[in-house]
Structure formats: C-alpha cells, structure tokens
Amino acid sequence: MAADEMGTTQAAAEQEGEADLTPHAVRKRPPMSQHLVDWLRNDWAPAPRMPHPADGSGVSTRTGSRRAALSEHFAGQLVVVPSGQLRTRANDTQYPFRAASAFVWLTGETVEGAVLVMAPRPGGAGHDATLFVREYHHAGSEGYFTDHQFGALWVGNVPTPDETAEVLALVCRPLADLPQELAAWRDHECALLAGHDPLVDRLLPGASGDRLATVIDELRLAKDDWEIARLQHACDATARGFADVVREIPLVLDRPVRGERWLEGTFWRRARLEGNEVGYTSIIGSGANGTTLHWWRNHGQLSSGDLLLADMGIETDEIHTADVTRTFPLSGQWSPTQRKVYSAVLEAQEAGIDECRVGNDFLAANRASVRVLAEHLHSWGILDVPPDVSCETDPERPGAGHHRRWTLHGVSHSLGLDVHDCATARDEAYMHGPLGTNHVLTVEPGLYFQVNDLSVPSEFRGISVRIEDDIQVSATGPVSLSRALPRDPDEITAWMRECQAAPAEL
C-alpha cells in the first residue's frame, strides 16, 4: 500500500454537506501550504470514465419490479435501505466492502455509503425511488489527490450519480443531499433497514425496521430466472475452483507446511478471477480438522491417508454465492471405513435432494437425510437407540435426537445473495413453509466423529464427511446447480486423477 504523502484540510476531506456521513480515521500527514494546494489543483483533464460494475449485467430490468413488490407492503410510508459503510480493520485500513443484500436486490448497486429512498406518492399509489450515491473527488479538486477514501486518484475513478442513473435506470442524487431529504420525514412513519449504516440510523431515530427486513427476505425466497443464472455461474466457477484445489494437493501433501492455507489461497485466486470474492471464509479441513464444523484457521498440514473436507463457494460480481462441500481422500484412495462413512452420507444426501419439490415443506430434506444417517449409525452399533426413537419429533422423549451427537447440524438453508439467505423471513414462510418454484437451498448432511469421542469405535475417530450441493426447486423436480462436481466415490477418485494429470488452466 502506498504511503500517504500529502496532507489535507478537514474541508477538503469532507464533501460539502456530507460531514455527518463520512467517518474519518486518524492519519499523520505533512502540512500543506495553500500555494501547493492551488498548484496541485491545476492542469487536470477529466479522468477516463469508469464503467459501472452493473453495466451489461441485466439487473436493471429486474429491480423495478422488486421495488414495486416491496412498495405494496408499505403504502404511505417512507422506505429507506442503505448499502452500508466501510468497516475499519485497523485505524485507516478497511475491510473489503460488501453491500447489504437487501440493498443490492432492490438496486443492483454494490458501492458503500449509498442509500435507497422510496418516498410514498400522494394518495398512497406506490413510491418514487431515489438512489443517493457518493460523489467522489474528481480531477481539479483538492480531495482528488489528498483524500485516501474518497479521492478518485487514490481509489480509482467512480461513476457519477448521472452515470449510475443511466446504468441502473433509477433516479440518482448526490449523497450530500440525503440529510436534508430525510429531515423532512423525521416526524412521519418510516421503515428503515437499520443496523447497516449507523449514520443513516441517526438521521431517522424513530424509524422501525424489523418488518422491512422480514418482508424483503420473504420476497427474496423465490429467485427469478436471472438470479438462477447467476447462481449457476457461481456454482460452475466454484467447480473450477475445486479442480484447482485438487490439482495442487500434491504440492503440499506430506510436507511440513500449512497445506490447508495453500489450498485456501488457490481457491481464492479462482474466486477473484471469476467473481467478486469468496462467498464466505473457506473451510479446508484435513484429517481431524474436518470434524470442526466451521474450521476457519486452515493452518493444518496434509497427510496421506486422511480425508480433506472442503466447504467453499464463489460469490459473483453481482453478489450471488455458491455453497458447496466435497470430501475426498488426499491420497486418491479411500480406506474401507472412510468409504463406509462417505457412502452413508451420500445416500442421506440423495434422500434429502429427492424431497426438494414444490409443495414439500422446507424441513422435508432434513428429515429424510437424518433418518438415513440414523439408520446407518444404528447398524454400525454407534447409535444406542433405534432410528425411530432418535428421529422422534418430540424432543422430550428419551433417546430423541441422539443421532445429533454425530450429525451436529441441520441439512439445509436457503441460498442466494447470502450464503444463509433470507434469514429474517418468518418461520412460517421459511423453516415451516412450503417450497416454491425457484427456491434454492443447500442439502448438506454430514457425519463427524471427534478424535476424543469414546462412544465410537477407534477406526471412526477423526473421520468427517460432508457432501453439499445447491439445489433449485423446479416445477419438474430438484435440479442440482453444482452437478459439475462428482459425488460418487469412484467418480471422485477418477476426477482427482484427471485433475492432477492436467496442467493448470484459466
């Protein structure tokens, strides 16, 4: 990162009228004389236009109907949805920005600091939408070369409000106008997506937000064809990332290096090439590390004879994410016990996928999968009660849920813009609701035998298997969006040999 060599005044660092919307970190800067400031302002041609990230994506043809659907739930109310602010990582460095999912769904925009305002029309007939976006310091202004957060010379040229309006088919105004706009609504009923931008929260202290978040997430449960296509792209790119990881296993296998991190970086490279980022912190668990559900440290070595559990997903430029898990033998060969456990989980997953049908309730896949797992655990002499007892829905019945010692987690969650999508939807619409056409959910059963679990035979300890695919509920039945990756145990080992025999490719 280049050093900050120029000082600046507070007035130059804050755009006019925007002081309350722009957090600033502490920076040590050399003083600047006025004659130097004046000289630096001169002799700048307009900077080249920066293409808008959404240009050509087709998202603008979708967002108008989404806002109209939301408008029907909030007649006569102001609706405010922020994208969010940059989050500090360490003083004057920030985490990579990721806009609020609800905001992206309604606008197609992904930049920080932007705010969507939907003002009710007189008489309650719908809303007029305006997107307030930050104007960055451009050529000829002091902030162009002094403002490390919002100067175009520092962070790259940024589309203007007019350019953004053209791409998104949405009225856009400078963010500096927002405080005055919202001031006129402070005494009116307002729905605010709170918690994403504390500075906007402060401008509307009396606004309510719980219902707004819930309504948006319930509208997002069913994906349109464009969203399905983006999720398919995410899954296809993720499959290529998995192939990259398998190809590089021999580089770090049986070596005293943090092989899990090497493979994590390998997958991240694919994510940055074909998308925006990884959709979540990749889980790369070798051997007993895979028995930790959210193994994020990824500092383990890779040893022949162990399994590798890899839970990874690529997020597209439009912020749709895949979420896929595969488990495979690092040596390319299964041990008898590894294959036994793997085959049980695969059978459970297939039973769960088959339940992903229009009209079935969301938990049908979970019930089908865990029943299969309970049957295998009981047949191996591990589960101490019959499957009927362990899978009993009455949690107070003695023995109910005993299988969960080794299955640990639920089998499914909604997938879309978030890896755990639509989380604020009501249970009756999501967890206990019927599946509809173009709902997308994961099916990811697993078995996890901890190294210190004395209730299982020693040959099982340290083994973990999870298989996860992203399933579209279609009118004709379940469709796996992640079908490009093999699941059959013999197909997996053949795929590993094929990947490792082929040169790296883009």
Secondary structure, DSSP 4 states (H G I P E B T S, - for coil): ---------HHHHS-TT-GGG------------HHHHHHHHSS-PPPPPPPPTTTTSSTHHHHHHHHHHHHTTSTTSEEEEE-----EEETTEEPPP---HHHHHHH----TT-EEEEEEPGGG--EEEEEEEPPPB-TTSTHHHH-TTTBHHHH-----HHHHHHHHTSEEEEGGGHHHHHHTTTTS-EEE-TTS-HHHHHH-TT-B-HHHHHHHHHHTSB--HHHHHHHHHHHHHHHHHHHHHHHHHHHHBTSSS-HHHHHHHHHHHHHHHHSSEESS--EEEEGGGGGSTT-------B-TT-EEEEEE-EEPTTS-B--EEEEEETTS---HHHHHHHHHHHHHHHHHHTT--TTSBTTHHHHHHHHHHHHHHHHTT-SSS-HHHHT-S-TTSTTTTTTHHHH-S-S--B-SSSSSTTTTS-TTTTTTSBP-TTBEEEE--EEE--TT-TTS-GGGTT-EEE-BEEEEEETTEEEETTTTS--SHHHHHHHHHHHHHSPP--
